[in-house]
């Protein structure tokens, strides 16, 4: 595997007295900066029954403005700067991101600090946005992959909030318009400096960026809330579910295994990432057999997405020949068993490591892509050094490590299988 750091850029990291972490990354591309505000609030934080969906809801509400910067003025300022701005919510974090001319960094930081410190919205605004969220859920639920994810989580988990997607349970979204008071409570708990990291990357001077952060964000008051996230009990048997789809679609099968929480101090997460690519990507033997040679499958992929708490290793196939659905499931399960029984050839493993390394490094080609690549790692460990630690684990992983990890996690007792099939109207 190539020598050198996967994240090659120097950075400055500093914690304000209120707990806000500021990470400044000077980059060689002139005239542009990206600001990513990473809030440790995702569906994992929705621990109270009947209260799912609020992390995603606040992705919407944060654009409702403040007395100083109401929505119209906020948008006008972004347009004046020529800035591109958006947000997304995930299981463990919500991220607000803007890319703009570096000369406008201070007015943007001032405006962003204002909405984090002084967000205001009426009960009428709240109800309007809650109905918009319901509409978004209904639109998403018309897509088979969204229903698959929803059913998979609900089947695989019993008590951990990963049981629901970032959108939340439908029953909770339908009740959301009546929960204005709780929304204020949620915001007051999680939109606090100790849960937030301010990442500034681009044509910047780190000390100046830190000074601006202190100036505009230093008065943000620290909170005290820590969620009591329930620990998921061990799974002790195969779980299965079937979705009957009442409009035309090819069938899907999802095979998922319980997987560990994110870890960069041992081989487990690195091994699962390597297996995901080696076993189920377009260059894998199984892909060539199922998609190209037999043509049973239209698409095949695996996901091992790092999470703060234990989550899932997921393999998904869209089946081209519906009568082969059971055969495709068996082929996926056989491949998981093969990783637990046979060491991967050393040369194959080295090629997978190199692919991971160069895919990541070559993607760091502008300020926005650097910040976007860092954000998930910062959401896990609040430091860019997380990138180098996990790539060190990739480099160290041996064929024997992959076998040991597969033996531990790829068992029928910790497996959940969900299928989606078209049924007659």
C-alpha positions in Angstrom: 0.0 0.0 0.0 1.2 3.5 -0.7 3.2 5.3 2.0 2.2 8.7 3.4 -0.8 10.0 5.1 -4.3 9.7 3.6 -5.1 13.2 4.9 -1.9 15.1 3.9 -2.8 18.6 4.9 -1.7 20.5 8.0 -4.5 21.8 10.3 -5.0 23.8 13.5 -7.4 22.5 16.1 -8.7 24.5 19.1 -11.4 24.3 21.6 -13.1 27.4 22.8 -13.9 27.8 26.5 -17.6 27.0 25.8 -16.7 23.6 24.2 -17.0 24.5 20.5 -14.2 22.8 18.6 -12.7 24.8 15.7 -10.7 23.0 13.0 -8.9 25.2 10.4 -7.3 23.6 7.4 -5.3 25.9 5.0 -5.4 24.6 1.5 -3.5 25.6 -1.7 -6.6 26.5 -3.9 -6.8 30.2 -4.0 -9.9 32.4 -3.3 -12.3 29.7 -2.0 -13.2 28.4 1.5 -15.7 25.8 2.8 -17.4 26.0 6.2 -18.9 22.8 7.6 -20.8 23.0 10.9 -21.0 19.5 12.3 -23.6 19.0 15.0 -23.6 15.8 17.0 -27.4 15.4 16.7 -28.8 12.6 14.5 -31.4 9.9 14.8 -29.2 8.3 17.4 -30.1 11.2 19.8 -33.9 10.6 19.4 -34.0 8.4 22.5 -37.5 9.2 23.8 -40.5 7.2 22.5 -42.7 9.0 20.1 -40.0 11.6 19.3 -38.2 10.3 16.3 -37.4 12.6 13.3 -36.5 15.7 15.2 -32.8 15.8 14.2 -33.9 15.8 10.5 -36.6 18.3 11.3 -34.1 20.8 12.6 -32.2 20.6 9.3 -35.3 22.3 7.9 -35.9 24.7 10.8 -32.4 26.1 10.8 -33.3 27.9 7.6 -36.2 29.7 9.3 -34.0 32.6 10.3 -33.6 34.9 13.3 -34.7 38.4 14.1 -31.5 39.8 12.7 -31.3 37.5 9.6 -34.8 36.4 8.6 -35.0 33.9 5.8 -35.2 36.5 3.0 -32.2 38.4 4.2 -30.2 35.2 4.9 -30.8 34.0 1.3 -30.0 37.5 -0.1 -26.7 37.5 1.8 -25.7 34.1 0.4 -26.5 35.2 -3.1 -24.5 38.4 -2.6 -21.5 36.2 -1.6 -22.1 33.8 -4.5 -22.2 31.0 -1.9 -23.4 27.5 -2.3 -25.1 26.3 0.9 -27.0 23.2 2.0 -27.4 20.7 4.9 -27.9 17.0 5.5 -28.9 14.8 8.5 -27.4 11.4 9.2 -27.8 8.8 12.0 -25.1 10.5 14.2 -24.8 14.1 13.0 -26.4 17.0 11.2 -24.1 19.0 8.9 -24.6 22.5 7.5 -22.1 23.4 4.8 -21.3 26.5 2.7 -18.6 27.1 0.0 -17.8 30.7 -0.8 -15.1 33.2 -1.7 -12.7 33.3 1.2 -12.9 37.1 1.4 -16.5 36.6 2.7 -15.5 34.2 5.5 -16.2 36.7 8.3 -19.7 37.8 7.3 -20.6 34.1 6.7 -19.3 33.1 10.2 -21.2 36.0 11.7 -24.4 35.1 10.0 -24.1 31.4 10.8 -23.3 32.1 14.5 -26.4 34.2 14.6 -28.7 31.4 13.5 -27.1 28.9 15.9 -27.4 31.2 18.8 -30.6 33.0 18.0 -32.9 30.7 15.9 -36.5 31.8 16.3 -39.7 30.3 14.8 -43.3 30.6 15.6 -45.7 27.7 16.3 -47.3 28.4 12.9 -43.9 28.1 11.2 -43.3 24.9 13.1 -46.5 23.3 12.0 -45.9 24.3 8.4 -42.4 22.7 8.4 -43.7 19.6 10.1 -46.2 19.1 7.3 -43.4 19.6 4.8 -41.4 16.8 6.5 -44.5 14.6 6.3 -44.7 15.3 2.6 -41.0 14.4 2.2 -41.5 11.1 4.1 -44.4 10.2 1.8 -42.4 11.0 -1.3 -39.4 8.9 -0.1 -41.6 6.0 0.9 -42.6 5.6 -2.7 -39.1 4.4 -3.4 -38.3 0.7 -2.7 -34.9 1.4 -1.3 -36.3 3.7 1.3 -38.8 1.1 2.4 -36.1 -1.5 2.5 -33.9 0.6 4.8 -36.9 1.3 7.1 -37.9 -2.3 7.3 -34.3 -3.5 7.8 -33.7 -1.2 10.7 -37.0 -1.9 12.4 -36.3 -5.6 12.1 -32.7 -5.7 13.0 -32.9 -3.4 16.1 -35.0 -3.7 19.2 -34.2 -0.7 21.5 -31.4 1.4 20.0 -32.6 4.5 18.1 -30.9 3.2 15.0 -34.2 1.2 14.8 -35.6 4.2 12.9 -34.3 6.1 9.9 -33.3 9.7 10.0 -36.7 10.6 8.7 -38.3 8.9 11.8 -41.3 6.6 12.2 -44.4 7.7 10.3 -46.5 7.6 13.4 -44.2 10.2 15.0 -44.0 12.4 12.0 -47.8 12.5 11.8 -47.9 13.7 15.4 -45.0 16.2 15.0 -47.2 19.3 14.3 -48.5 19.0 17.9 -45.0 19.0 19.4 -43.9 22.6 19.2 -42.8 22.8 22.8 -40.7 19.6 22.5 -39.0 21.0 19.4 -37.7 24.0 21.5 -36.5 21.5 24.1 -34.6 19.4 21.5 -32.9 22.5 20.0 -31.9 23.6 23.5 -30.4 20.2 24.3 -28.3 19.5 21.2 -27.6 22.8 19.4 -24.9 23.6 21.9 -21.2 24.3 21.4 -20.0 21.1 23.2 -21.9 19.1 20.5 -20.6 21.2 17.6 -17.5 21.3 15.5 -16.7 24.3 13.2 -14.6 23.1 10.2 -13.1 25.9 8.0 -11.1 24.7 5.0 -9.6 26.6 2.1 -7.7 29.7 1.3 -7.5 30.8 5.0 -5.0 31.8 7.7 -5.7 29.4 10.6 -5.0 31.9 13.4 -7.3 34.4 11.7 -10.0 31.8 11.3 -9.7 30.9 15.0 -9.9 34.5 15.9 -13.1 35.0 13.9 -14.6 31.9 15.5 -13.9 33.2 19.0 -15.3 36.6 18.1 -18.6 35.4 16.6 -19.2 32.0 18.4 -17.5 32.6 21.8 -20.7 33.8 23.5 -22.6 30.7 22.7 -23.6 29.1 26.0 -22.6 25.6 26.8 -25.4 23.2 27.7 -25.5 20.1 30.0 -27.6 17.5 28.2 -26.2 14.1 27.4 -28.5 11.5 25.8 -29.0 8.2 27.6 -28.8 6.0 24.5 -30.0 2.5 25.2 -27.6 -0.3 24.4 -28.9 -2.8 21.9 -29.0 -6.4 23.3 -27.2 -9.2 21.5 -29.1 -10.7 18.6 -29.4 -14.4 19.0 -31.2 -15.7 15.9 -31.9 -15.1 12.3 -34.5 -12.4 11.6 -36.4 -12.1 8.4 -39.0 -9.7 6.9 -40.8 -9.4 3.6 -42.2 -6.3 1.9 -45.0 -6.7 -0.6 -44.7 -3.9 -3.2 -47.9 -3.0 -5.0 -46.4 -1.3 -8.1 -44.0 -2.5 -10.8 -40.5 -3.2 -9.5 -37.7 -5.7 -9.7 -37.3 -7.6 -6.4 -34.6 -6.8 -3.8 -32.8 -8.8 -1.2 -30.9 -7.3 1.7 -28.6 -9.4 3.9 -27.3 -7.6 7.0 -25.0 -8.6 9.8 -24.6 -6.8 13.1 -21.3 -4.8 13.0 -19.2 -3.0 15.7 -19.2 0.7 16.5 -16.6 2.8 14.7 -13.1 1.8 15.8 -9.8 3.0 14.6 -7.6 1.4 17.3 -8.0 -2.2 16.1 -8.6 -4.2 12.9 -12.4 -4.7 13.1 -13.8 -1.7 11.2 -10.9 -1.7 8.7 -11.4 -5.4 7.9 -15.1 -4.9 7.3 -14.5 -1.9 5.0 -12.0 -4.1 3.0 -14.4 -7.0 2.8 -17.1 -4.7 1.6 -15.0 -3.6 -1.3 -13.3 -6.9 -2.0 -16.4 -9.0 -1.8 -19.2 -7.0 -3.3 -17.9 -4.2 -5.5 -17.9 -4.2 -9.3 -14.4 -5.8 -9.2 -15.4 -8.7 -7.0 -15.8 -12.3 -8.1 -19.5 -12.4 -6.8 -20.4 -9.3 -8.9 -18.9 -10.8 -12.0 -20.8 -14.0 -11.5 -24.2 -12.6 -10.5 -24.3 -9.5 -12.6 -22.1 -10.3 -15.7 -22.0 -14.0 -16.2 -25.3 -15.4 -14.8 -27.2 -12.1 -15.2 -29.4 -12.9 -12.2 -28.7 -9.5 -10.7 -28.9 -5.9 -12.0 -27.1 -4.2 -9.1 -25.0 -5.6 -6.2 -23.3 -3.5 -3.5 -22.3 -3.6 0.2 -22.3 -0.8 2.8 -20.3 -0.7 6.0 -21.0 2.8 7.2 -19.2 3.8 10.4 -21.5 4.7 13.3 -20.9 5.9 16.8 -22.7 2.8 18.2 -22.8 -0.7 16.7 -24.7 -0.8 13.4 -24.8 -3.1 10.4 -22.8 -4.5 7.5 -25.3 -4.5 4.6 -25.3 -6.3 1.3 -28.0 -5.4 -1.2 -29.0 -6.9 -4.6 -31.6 -5.8 -7.1 -32.6 -9.1 -8.7 -33.0 -9.1 -12.5 -34.5 -12.6 -12.7 -37.2 -12.7 -9.9 -37.3 -16.5 -9.9 -33.6 -16.4 -8.7 -34.3 -14.3 -5.6 -33.6 -17.2 -3.2 -30.5 -18.2 -5.2 -29.1 -14.7 -5.0 -29.7 -14.6 -1.2 -27.9 -17.9 -0.9 -25.0 -16.7 -3.0 -24.6 -13.6 -0.8 -24.7 -15.7 2.4 -22.1 -18.2 0.9 -19.8 -15.3 0.1 -20.0 -14.1 3.7 -19.2 -17.6 4.9 -16.3 -17.8 2.5 -14.7 -14.7 4.0 -14.9 -16.5 7.4 -13.3 -19.6 6.0 -10.7 -18.6 3.4 -7.9 -16.0 3.7 -8.0 -13.5 0.9 -4.9 -13.7 -1.4 -2.3 -11.2 -0.2 -2.0 -9.5 -3.6 -5.7 -9.1 -3.9 -5.9 -7.5 -0.5 -3.1 -5.1 -1.4 -4.9 -4.0 -4.5 -8.1 -3.3 -2.4 -6.0 -1.3 0.1 -4.5 0.8 -2.7 -7.9 1.4 -4.3 -9.2 2.7 -1.0 -6.2 4.9 -0.4 -6.0 6.5 -3.9 -9.8 6.9 -4.2 -9.8 8.9 -1.0 -6.6 10.9 -1.7 -7.5 11.7 -5.3 -10.8 13.0 -4.2 -9.2 15.8 -2.1 -8.9 18.1 -5.1 -10.6 21.3 -3.9 -11.6 23.0 -0.7 -15.2 21.7 -0.7 -14.2 18.1 -1.3 -11.7 18.2 1.5 -14.3 19.5 4.0 -16.9 17.1 2.8 -14.5 14.1 3.2 -13.5 15.2 6.7 -17.1 15.8 8.0 -18.1 12.2 8.6 -14.8 11.4 10.4 -15.2 14.6 12.5 -18.7 13.5 13.3 -17.2 10.3 14.8 -14.1 11.6 16.6 -14.0 15.4 16.1 -10.5 15.4 14.6 -9.1 15.1 11.1 -6.5 12.7 12.5 -9.3 10.0 12.5 -8.7 9.7 8.8 -5.0 8.8 9.2 -5.8 6.4 12.0 -8.3 4.3 10.0 -6.0 4.3 6.9 -3.2 3.0 9.1 -5.5 0.2 10.2 -6.2 -0.6 6.5 -2.5 -0.7 5.8 -1.9 -3.1 8.8 -4.8 -5.5 8.1 -3.8 -9.0 7.1 -5.7 -11.8 5.4 -5.9 -13.5 8.8 -7.4 -10.4 10.3 -10.2 -10.5 7.7 -10.9 -14.1 8.5 -11.1 -13.5 12.3 -13.4 -10.5 11.9 -15.6 -12.3 9.4 -15.9 -15.3 11.8 -17.0 -13.0 14.6 -19.6 -11.0 12.7 -20.8 -13.0 9.7 -22.9 -15.5 11.7 -26.5 -16.7 11.0 -27.4 -15.7 14.6 -26.6 -12.0 14.0 -28.1 -11.9 10.5 -31.2 -10.0 9.3 -32.7 -10.6 5.8 -35.3 -8.4 4.1 -36.8 -9.0 0.7 -39.0 -6.7 -1.4 -41.2 -8.3 -4.1 -43.9 -7.0 -6.4 -47.3 -8.5 -5.6 -50.5 -8.5 -7.8 -52.8 -5.6 -7.2 
